[in-house]
C-alpha cells in the first residue's frame, strides 16, 4: 500500500508544495475518519464512506490527489460492503486502515 501511494503521489502533476499541503489535509481527514468509525450514529458503510468522500472533496477539492484517493477507495471497498450495516469488525478494520493511510500521507508530506 505504501509503495502504491508513493508512486501515485510522485506521479501527480501538481506542484510539490500543493501536494504536500493536500497530503497533510488528507492525513488529518483520515485521522478524523478513524474516530468517525466509532460513532454509533454512522450505521452503514455507505454513510461512513459518503461522509469521508464529501469531506475530502470539501477539504482538498475533487481534483486533488485523485490517484491516491482511487487507491484509498479500492482499499476501503475491499473492507466494507457497498452500503450495509457496519459490523464491529468492519469498524475496526476501517479505523486501522484510516490510521495507516494517515501515517503514510504524513510521511509523504514531509
SULTACOR-V466987 format. One record per residue. PHI is phi in whole degrees, 0 to 359 (none if undefined). PSI is psi in whole degrees, 0 to 359 (* if undefined). OMEGA is omega in whole degrees, 0 to 359 (999 if undefined). Layout:
phi:PHI psi:PSI omega:OMEGA
phi:PHI psi:PSI omega:OMEGA
//
This chain:
phi:none psi:313 omega:180
phi:302 psi:316 omega:182
phi:298 psi:318 omega:179
phi:294 psi:321 omega:179
phi:294 psi:319 omega:178
phi:299 psi:314 omega:180
phi:298 psi:318 omega:180
phi:294 psi:320 omega:179
phi:295 psi:313 omega:181
phi:296 psi:327 omega:182
phi:280 psi:343 omega:181
phi:296 psi:134 omega:186
phi:277 psi:354 omega:181
phi:296 psi:153 omega:176
phi:302 psi:146 omega:185
phi:307 psi:314 omega:183
phi:295 psi:322 omega:178
phi:296 psi:316 omega:179
phi:298 psi:320 omega:180
phi:299 psi:315 omega:180
phi:294 psi:319 omega:178
phi:296 psi:319 omega:179
phi:295 psi:320 omega:177
phi:298 psi:315 omega:181
phi:295 psi:318 omega:180
phi:293 psi:322 omega:177
phi:299 psi:316 omega:178
phi:297 psi:320 omega:178
phi:298 psi:316 omega:181
phi:292 psi:328 omega:174
phi:296 psi:318 omega:177
phi:293 psi:323 omega:179
phi:296 psi:325 omega:177
phi:300 psi:321 omega:177
phi:288 psi:324 omega:181
phi:298 psi:330 omega:180
phi:298 psi:338 omega:181
phi:275 psi:350 omega:184
phi:285 psi:115 omega:181
phi:294 psi:343 omega:177
phi:290 psi:339 omega:175
phi:272 psi:95 omega:189
phi:272 psi:334 omega:185
phi:236 psi:159 omega:177
phi:296 psi:323 omega:179
phi:299 psi:319 omega:179
phi:294 psi:316 omega:179
phi:299 psi:310 omega:182
phi:296 psi:321 omega:179
phi:297 psi:315 omega:181
phi:297 psi:318 omega:180
phi:293 psi:316 omega:180
phi:297 psi:315 omega:180
phi:297 psi:317 omega:179
phi:296 psi:319 omega:179
phi:297 psi:318 omega:179
phi:298 psi:321 omega:179
phi:285 psi:321 omega:186
phi:287 psi:312 omega:183
phi:241 psi:356 omega:179
phi:92 psi:155 omega:185
phi:290 psi:339 omega:183
phi:266 psi:348 omega:187
phi:282 psi:136 omega:175
phi:47 psi:45 omega:184
phi:300 psi:318 omega:181
phi:295 psi:320 omega:178
phi:296 psi:317 omega:181
phi:292 psi:330 omega:175
phi:292 psi:319 omega:177
phi:298 psi:314 omega:179
phi:300 psi:315 omega:179
phi:301 psi:319 omega:178
phi:295 psi:317 omega:179
phi:297 psi:317 omega:179
phi:293 psi:322 omega:179
phi:298 psi:328 omega:180
phi:286 psi:340 omega:180
phi:263 psi:327 omega:190
phi:240 psi:140 omega:174
phi:292 psi:165 omega:183
phi:305 psi:307 omega:178
phi:199 psi:86 omega:181
phi:221 psi:164 omega:178
phi:304 psi:137 omega:180
phi:281 psi:130 omega:174
phi:271 psi:165 omega:177
phi:300 psi:318 omega:180
phi:297 psi:319 omega:179
phi:293 psi:320 omega:177
phi:300 psi:315 omega:180
phi:296 psi:314 omega:180
phi:297 psi:317 omega:179
phi:295 psi:318 omega:179
phi:298 psi:317 omega:178
phi:298 psi:317 omega:179
phi:296 psi:315 omega:179
phi:300 psi:319 omega:179
phi:294 psi:320 omega:179
phi:296 psi:315 omega:178
phi:299 psi:318 omega:179
phi:300 psi:316 omega:179
phi:298 psi:314 omega:181
phi:297 psi:319 omega:180
phi:292 psi:323 omega:176
phi:297 psi:322 omega:176
phi:296 psi:318 omega:179
phi:295 psi:327 omega:184
phi:282 psi:352 omega:181
phi:282 psi:* omega:999
//
